[in-house]
Amino acid sequence: MSVWRRYLVKDVTGRLVDLPSRLFDSADDGTAPLPHFAGRCVELVAAVIVGDRVSHGRVTELAFTKLYFDQLGYVDAAKRERMIRLMLESCADRRCGSHRQDSHRQGDCSRLAHRAGAARDQLSREFGWEPKPDERDAALSRLDPARLRAAHREPAQTLH
């Protein structure tokens, strides 16, 4: 059994097209740019697939996000760092727990909850992509046709 990644990007016509993982990795690690993405924000579908490559495997994780490229066509490192920082800040309120706390700690938790909520909102605005149902179906059709057929027969599963 193998685990691999596949990426799709929305092109200028709105179609989802493959972005080979080796090209994405090169743009992400700074070894080779993707000049046609230079200075752009693209909508990206990232999938983790598990299975036998011969039988095409199954999508186990599906994420829809916005990805920013710098002026040369590399993944924008500053935007990537901002996304990671916002992700960490968005989880800050989870440290408080639900057990009974003293009033000083409750104030800290209230501030953390406010800051985490603001980070989640900012993360969603800057990096979130809420695909339309037909975009989600198009991604599944390209990445895991069997899952798409099953999704139309069974209650919807949540993929993020």
N, C-alpha and C positions, 0 to 999 in steps of 0.2 A: 504494500500500500504506500502511496506517495502523497505528499502535500505540496501544493504549488499555488502560486498567485497568478491572477490574470487581471488586466486592467482594460477598461474601455473609457474612451473620452467622447464627449459630445462634440462633433465637428460643427463648422459654421452653418451647415444646413439643418442641424438638429439631430442628425443620425448618430448612433453610437458606433464607434469604430474601435478596433483593437489597438492598444498601445502595448507592444511587446515589453515584458517585464525587464528584459536586459536594457532596453532603451530608457525606460523609466528609471531604473537603478543607476544608470550612467549619468542621467540628468540630476538625480537626487544626490549622488555622491560627488558630483563636481568633476567627473572625468570626461563627459561628452554632453554638449548641449543639445536641445531640441529646438533649432532655430525657428521653426514654424510656430512654436508656442511663446517665443520671446516677448516679454512684456504683457503677457495675457494671463487671465484667470480662466481656467477650464473646469468644466464639470467632469468629475472623475468617478467611475464606478470601480471599486477595488473588491476583488473576490478572493477568498481562500477556498481552494478546492481540494477535496480529499478523495482518494480512490486510485484506481488503476488508470494510467494515462491512456491505455488502449481503449478502455470502455468509457472514457471521458470524465469519470469521477462525479462527485456531487458538491454543490456549493454549500459550504458550512458557515460562511460569513459573507455578508454583502454590505458594503458601505457606499453611500452616495455622499460625495464631498466636493468642495471647491478647492482647487490646487492652483497656486500662484507661481508664475515663472518670472525670473528677473529679465533684464533687458538683453541678456545674451542667450537665454533659453534654458538656463539651469533652474531647478526647483529653487524658489526664493527662500534662502536660509532664514532670513529675518521673519518672514511670514510663518515659516515652519516653527520657529522658536516661539512666536507669539501664540500659535495654535496650541502648542504643548503647554505653555504657561497658562493659557485660558482653561485648558482641560484640567490641569492640576488645581487651579483656583476654583473651578466649578465643583470639585469634590471636597473642598475644605469643610463644608458643613457636616459631612458624614462622620467626622471625628467626634462630634458632640454626643452621639448616642441618644438613647431615649430614657436612660435611667434618671432618677431624681438628682438634681444638682443644686448647689448653693446659688444665691442670687448673683454673685460676681461671675461665676461660670456661665450662668444663663445669659448675662449681658454679652459675654464673649461669644457665646453660641449664636446669639441674635445677630451680632455684627458679622460673624462668619457666614451665617445663612444669607444675609443681605449681599455680601460680597460674592458668595458662590452663585446666587441667583443672577446677579449682574454679569458675572463671567459666563454663565450658561447662555444668557441672552446675546452677549457679544459673540460668543463662539458660534451660535446659530446664525447670526446675521452675517458674519464674515466668512464662515467656513461651511455652513450647512447648505445642503441641497435637498429639498423635499421633492423627489421625483413624482411626476404624474403617474397614474396607474399604467398608462401605455408605455412610459419610459421604463418603469420597473419591469413590465412584461417583456419589453425589448431586451433589457439586460439579461433577464433570466433565459430568454429564448436563445441568446448567444452563448451564455455561460453554462446553462443547465436545463436543456429542453425538457427532460423528464420531470424536473421539479415544477416547471411551468404547467405542464399537463396535469400534474397532481394538484397543483394549487387551484386549478379551475374545477376540479372534482371535489376537493375537500375544503373545509373552512380555512380562511386565510391564515398563514403563519406570519409572525413578525420577523422581518429581516431588517437589519440596520446597517 
